[in-house]
Amino acid sequence: MKRDIIPIPNTHYWYKVVDFLQQNWAVIEHGPDKATVFFFHDGAGVFDSMDFPDEAIARRELRWNGFAPYDSADEETKLAIPKPEPPFYKATHNPIYSSKRFWKTPPERRRKGC
């Protein structure tokens, strides 16, 4: 089966434990006028993405939704939860975060209508 490869050069991963032995991962890619967060599973399949006005807002919203920077995790966590390795590919999952089904917008962004 041929997979559509998604180039993601950034290696500053964010992670969120969603179930026993299952994590969701995220990475922020910078664009000229936005920051795009790509979400992927443990097997490096990208299942969703969301655009934000800038990186600072993307970081705040990731934290608000339970994601933490992997680089800040302790060594025990890194041994128990190894980060996915490229190549990243387009997975065939429903977009759970961009649909807002499992994404919470912080109060300050809701007030601004962002």
C-alpha positions as CSV (number, residue, x, y, z in Angstrom):
1,M,0.0,0.0,0.0
2,K,1.4,3.4,-1.0
3,R,1.3,6.0,1.7
4,D,1.2,9.8,1.1
5,I,4.3,11.1,2.8
6,I,3.9,14.4,4.8
7,P,7.2,16.2,5.3
8,I,7.5,17.5,8.8
9,P,11.0,18.7,9.5
10,N,10.3,20.1,13.0
11,T,11.4,17.6,15.8
12,H,10.0,19.6,18.8
13,Y,7.2,17.2,19.6
14,W,4.3,17.6,21.9
15,Y,2.5,14.6,23.4
16,K,-0.7,13.7,25.2
17,V,-1.5,10.4,26.8
18,V,-5.0,9.5,25.6
19,D,-5.2,5.9,26.7
20,F,-3.1,3.1,28.2
21,L,-0.1,2.8,25.9
22,Q,-1.5,5.3,23.4
23,Q,-0.5,8.9,22.8
24,N,-1.4,11.6,20.5
25,W,1.4,13.7,19.2
26,A,1.7,17.2,17.8
27,V,4.2,19.4,16.1
28,I,4.0,23.1,15.2
29,E,5.2,24.1,11.7
30,H,5.7,27.8,11.0
31,G,4.3,29.5,8.0
32,P,4.6,33.1,6.8
33,D,1.3,34.2,8.4
34,K,0.2,31.2,10.5
35,A,1.3,28.3,12.6
36,T,0.0,24.8,11.6
37,V,-0.2,22.1,14.2
38,F,0.0,18.6,12.8
39,F,-1.4,15.8,14.9
40,F,-0.2,12.2,14.6
41,H,-0.4,8.9,16.3
42,D,2.4,6.6,17.7
43,G,2.9,5.1,14.3
44,A,3.6,8.5,12.6
45,G,0.3,8.7,10.8
46,V,-0.9,12.3,10.6
47,F,-4.6,12.3,11.3
48,D,-5.5,16.0,11.7
49,S,-4.1,19.5,11.5
50,M,-5.2,23.0,12.8
51,D,-4.1,26.5,11.9
52,F,-3.4,29.2,14.5
53,P,-2.5,32.9,14.0
54,D,1.0,32.3,15.5
55,E,3.2,29.9,17.4
56,A,2.5,31.4,20.8
57,I,-1.3,30.8,20.5
58,A,-0.6,27.3,19.2
59,R,1.5,26.5,22.2
60,R,-1.1,27.9,24.7
61,E,-3.8,25.9,23.1
62,L,-1.8,22.7,23.0
63,R,-1.2,23.1,26.8
64,W,-4.8,24.0,27.4
65,N,-5.8,20.7,25.7
66,G,-3.4,18.5,27.8
67,F,-0.4,18.4,25.5
68,A,3.1,18.8,26.9
69,P,6.5,19.4,25.2
70,Y,8.2,16.1,24.8
71,D,11.6,17.8,25.3
72,S,10.5,18.7,28.9
73,A,9.5,15.2,29.8
74,D,11.6,13.4,32.4
75,E,13.8,10.5,31.3
76,E,11.5,7.9,32.7
77,T,8.7,9.2,30.6
78,K,10.9,9.2,27.5
79,L,11.9,5.6,28.1
80,A,8.3,4.5,28.5
81,I,6.9,6.7,25.6
82,P,9.3,6.8,22.7
83,K,8.5,9.5,20.1
84,P,7.4,8.5,16.6
85,E,10.0,8.5,13.9
86,P,9.5,9.9,10.4
87,P,8.5,9.4,7.7
88,F,5.1,10.8,8.5
89,Y,2.2,9.8,6.3
90,K,-1.5,10.8,5.8
91,A,-3.6,8.5,8.1
92,T,-7.2,7.8,7.4
93,H,-8.7,8.9,10.7
94,N,-11.5,11.3,11.3
95,P,-10.2,14.8,12.2
96,I,-10.9,14.7,15.9
97,Y,-9.3,18.0,16.9
98,S,-10.1,20.3,14.0
99,S,-13.8,19.2,14.2
100,K,-13.7,20.6,17.8
101,R,-15.1,17.4,19.1
102,F,-12.1,16.9,21.4
103,W,-10.6,20.4,21.3
104,K,-11.2,23.1,23.9
105,T,-10.6,26.7,23.0
106,P,-9.3,28.8,26.0
107,P,-11.7,31.4,27.3
108,E,-9.6,34.4,26.1
109,R,-9.7,33.1,22.5
110,R,-13.5,32.4,22.7
111,R,-14.1,36.0,23.8
112,K,-12.0,37.4,20.9
113,G,-13.8,35.1,18.4
114,C,-10.6,33.6,17.1
